[in-house]
Amino acid sequence: MQHVTKEKGNSARNNRVWRYSKYALGEIILIVIGVLLAVSIDNWNTNRLKTKQLDEIIGIVKKDFNQDQKSLTTIREHYGLRKPLFDSIINQQFNVTAISRCKECHFLISGHLLFRPNIDGFSSLKRYVQEDDIEDRSLLAFMQHYSTLLDELELLKTNIVEDVNGNLTQWRDSYPWFTAFFQGKNDLTYHKYQAQSPEYRNKVAYHYALVYDNYLPVLEEFTRIQKRFSER
């Protein structure tokens, strides 16, 4: 009889332990679920804020690109109008009288119109990508391409500026007509130099190569990549 009673007591204790264990396990599961849910909500909120931040930065980049397109159009028109003048001088189609009447020819290779892209938005985008683990391959590819393009543009601009400065320095140090030229006045000896000098023709041909064969094609690539990005 005592043996049976003892077994019943052990069974009752085991049942209580099992119930407590199930209760504790249930509590643990609820806690784990709560933690996982909280982490999931936090991650979702973080990702939402990151997406919003990225969208805002991309919006700034697009506004910058819209302003750039206006500048690019102006530059293309500027050099487009001057291309026939370059061709005429290189092909010796101007005489002294004709070139003296060509106002646009006066500072043809002693001035420049350079593209200065708005980079504030792109710089913010670059910092954002460097700080976060971005997996958008198209965005990463764009940034790499655009960074390379910016570097190439700076090199070409440097070459153009150095060529213009070199022309001005040489003329200042070598030719009496420089003062009249610099003041925008007509000077027969300067116009003879423009129409007849092989040196001038060579300088025009070299500047043509810098602008039309190198600089403008890069500006066309800026136009293409900016428009493509603005459509995303």
N, C-alpha and C positions, 0 to 999 in steps of 0.2 A: 504493500500500500504506500509506504514511504517512497519506494522507487518510482511508482507511477506519479506521485505528487511532485517529486523532484524533476521528472521529465517534463511535466506540464509547466513547472516554473521556468525551466530552461527554455522551453518553447515560447513562453510568453515574453521572456527577456529578449530572445532572438527576434521575435516579431516587432518588439519596440525598437530594437537596434536597426532593424531593416527599414521600419517606417521613418525613423530619424535619418537614416542614411539616404533614403529616397528624397526626403524633404531637403536635406543638405545638398544633395546632388542637383535637385531641382533649382535650389537657390543659386548654386554655382553656375548652372546653365543659363539662368536668367541674367545673372551678372555678366557672363561672357557675351551673351546676346546683346545686352545693353551696351557693353563696351564696344563691341564690333559695330553696332548700329551708330553709336556716337562717333566712332572713327570714320565710318562711311559717310555720315552727314558732314563731318568736318572736312573730309577729303573733297566731297562734292562741292561744298561751299568754297573751299580754297581754289579748286579748279574753275569754278564759276567766276570767282574774282580775277583769276589769272587770265581767263578767256576775255573778260571784260576789259582788263588792262591792255591785253594784246590788241583787241579790236580798237581801242582808243589810240594806241600808238600807230597802228596801221592807218587809221583815219588821218592822223597828222602827216604821215608819210605821203598819203594820197594828195593832201592839200599842198604839200611842198612840191610834189610832182606836177600838179596842175599849174603852179606858178612857174616851174621850170619850163613847161611846154611853151609858155608865152615867150620866155627868153630865147628858147631854142628856135622858135619861129622867126623872131627878129633877127637872130644871127644868120640863119639860113638865107633869109631874104637879103640881108646886107651883103653877104659874100656871093649870093646868086647874081645880084646886079653887077658886081665887079668882075665876075669871071670873064666876060667878053673883053674887058680892058686888059686883063692879064694875057689873054690869048693874042690880042692885037699887038701888044708890046713884044711878046716872045716871038711872034711871027713877023716882026718888023713892018707892021701895017700902019704905023703912025709916023707922019712926018713932023717936023718941028712945029709947024703952024697948027696941025690937028691936036697935037698933044698939049700945046699951050692953052687950047680952048677946053681941054678936058679937066674940069674942076676935080672930078673924082680921082684923076690920075695923080694929083699933086702929092697926096700922102698915101699912095697905094701900098708901099712897103715900109712905111715909117709909122704906121699905127696898127692897132688891132682891136678886135671886138671879141672878148673872151667870155665863155660860159662859166658862171659861178653857181653851181648847183646848191640848192637848199639842202643841208645835210643834218639839220637838227632832228627831224623825225627819224631819219635813217640811223643816226647815232644812238637815239633812244632804243630803237628796235635792236640794234647790235648789242647794246648793254643788256637788254631784256633776254635775248637769246643766250648770251654768255652766262647769265645768272640762273637760268632755268633749263631744265632738260627738255628741249624742244624736239619733237619727232616729226614735224611737218617737213618732209623732204623737199617739197617744192619751195617752201619758204627759205630753207637753208641753202638750196641751190641758187635762188635769187640773190641772197645776201652775198654769197661768195662771188657770183658773177658781177654784182654791182660794185663790190669792194675793188675787184680787179679793174673794173671800168673807171672808177674814180682815180685810181693810181695811174692808169694810162693817160687819163685826161690831164692830170697835173704835169706829167712828163711832157706832153705835147704843148701845153700852155707855156711851160718853161722854155721849150725850144723856140716857140714863136716870139716870146718876149726877148730872148737873147738875140734872135736874128734882127728884130726891129732895133734894139739898142745898139747892136753892132753896126747896122747901117748908119744910124744917126751919129755914132761916135766917129766912124770913118769919114763921113761927109764933113762933120764939124772940123776935123783935124786936117782935111785934105783939100777942100774946095772953097774958093772965095764966095761962091753963090749961097753958101749955107745960111747966112743970116737972112737973106731975102726969102729963101725957101722956108725957113723956120717961121717967118712972119706971114707966110701964105701969099707972098707977092710973086708976080710973074717976073721971071728972070730968063733972058734968052739963053745964057750959057747953061742954066739948069735944064731948060727944055731941050737944048741940043744934047746934053748928057742923057736925058731920058730917051730921046728918039734915035740917037746914033751910037751911044757907048755900049760896047759888048759887056763891059763890067755891069752896067745897069741891067741889061737884058738877063745876064746870068743871075743877078740878085733877084729879079722878078721871077725867073724860072724856079729858083730855089724856094722862094717864099710861096709860090704856087704849090709846090710839092708838099710843103709843110701844112698848108691850109686845106687844099682840095684833095690831096691824096692820103692825108693822115688825119688831120683835125676834124674835118666835116664828116668823114665816115664814122668816127667815134661818136660824134654828136647824133648821127642817125641811129646808132645803137642805143644811145641814151633815150632817144624818142621811142624806139621800139620797146625796150625793156620797161620803161616807165608806164607806157600805155598798157602793156600787158599786165603789169602789177595792179594798175588802177582798176582793171576789169575783174579782179579776183573777188 
